[in-house]
Amino acid sequence: MASLQPVRGTHDILPDEIRRHRHIAAAGLRVAEGYGYGEMATPIFEFSEVFSRTLGDSSDIVTKEMYSFEDRSGDAITLRPEGTAGIVRALISGGLSQHLPLKVFYQGPMFRYERPQKGRLRQFHQMGVELLGVAEPIGDIEVIAMAAQVLSELGILGATTLELNSIGDTESRTAYRKALVDYLSAYREKLSKDSLARLERNPLRILDSKDAADRKILEKAPLLSDYLNAESAEIFAAVCAGLDRLGVAYQLNPRLVRGLDYYCHAAFEFTSETLGAQGTVLAGGRYDSLVATMGGPDTPGTGWAAGIDRMALMLKDMPMEKRPVAVIPVSSSMEAEALRLSQELRHDGFAVDLGYRGNLSKRLKRANKLSAAAAVLLGEDEMAKGSVTLRDLDTGEQEVIALKNLQARLSAFH
């Protein structure tokens, strides 16, 4: 048993860390609900076609990173590597296109086979929003503003930079793709192996390359912004103007593209220098062709996903949760009464820790380790008079108080 370890790229989320996760997801849901979004959840695994059709057969996720297997019925199944495809599948299979615009928030684990490092795990956790059925730029403005508000409420917006770009419509990307291929073809012998393969399948993904030689070549590559047609340029200008009106700060990044085939028009990332190589905290963009690609009605969409694990690494000051009260019987004869009182206090909304064994000293040490706010000491003499001793564990001060007044007195420690 001693040799058993978590699978590489996974880890146990212990109480302190999961408290951070819960705090982040709760903030995301709270902000999303303020924008009229409702929460939904899709299965952790889907038929593999849901992802291979939507993410693109040439994407790194499909070719290298998906956890796929055959179940006992011979069906090809994949653990979800991202959230958007499942939401769109639900839109189609659940008949939700009758209820557009659909505004949903989701959160949960995702799975990708990647090289584990800080901020990048094989089982990781995301939360995100999808806005389906809104083609107007106001949809992009809203989801980006919502993302900024989530980061602000978590106290980490100031540690991030919003990078913004337009990858245009199909016509614009087709024109740019030709120009980019023409430029990069002159450097075939210097491109990395991955970028050389992408040159044939999806050259825009080369813009995402982390290879130093590729980055050097890309410095003088043509810019997508120079190939936007009039309609794409107008749409992007409207998004920028809307963010300006809302006071959402951003930087234009003409090299920014999204890693999946279904994106178009506005693309964005909130990045941070505090996370090392994995600097993207939250990212998203518009995906107007995705629903139709999956066999559904032509439905525009936009949204974002945020890494809960990465944001947890950025949180500094966590708000204090409800501190427990320790109920401690001074002698074994008070054990039963301590159990009864603990249950009564819990029913009244108090968090109560009842030590299971040990003398007074050991139980007080446990209470301090748990950061309990106060200790209720049950001694035989006091209980005979209908009283207990209440000790403030921050100051060490204590008082004898009547049981009938205990709940009101403990409210001061909430």
Protein Blocks (a to p, Z undefined) as FASTA:
>chain_A
ZZpccdehiacddfklmmmmmmmmmmmmmmmmmnopacddddfbdcfklmmmmnopkbmk
lmmmpccdddfkopacdddfbfklmmmmmmmmnopmmmcccdddddddddddddddehia
fbdcddddddehiabfklmmmmmmmmmmmmmmnopmmmpccddddebjfklmmmmmmmmm
mmmmmmmmmpcfklmmmmmmommlmmmpcbfklmmmmmmgccfklmccfklmmmmmmmmm
mmmmnopacdddfkbccfbfkbghjadddddfklojmlcfbdcdddfklmmmnopacddd
ddddddfklmmmmpmbdcddddddddddfbfklmmmmmmmmmmmmmnopacdddfbdcfk
lmmmmmmmnopabdcdddfklmmnopacdddfknopacdddfklmmmmmmmmZZ
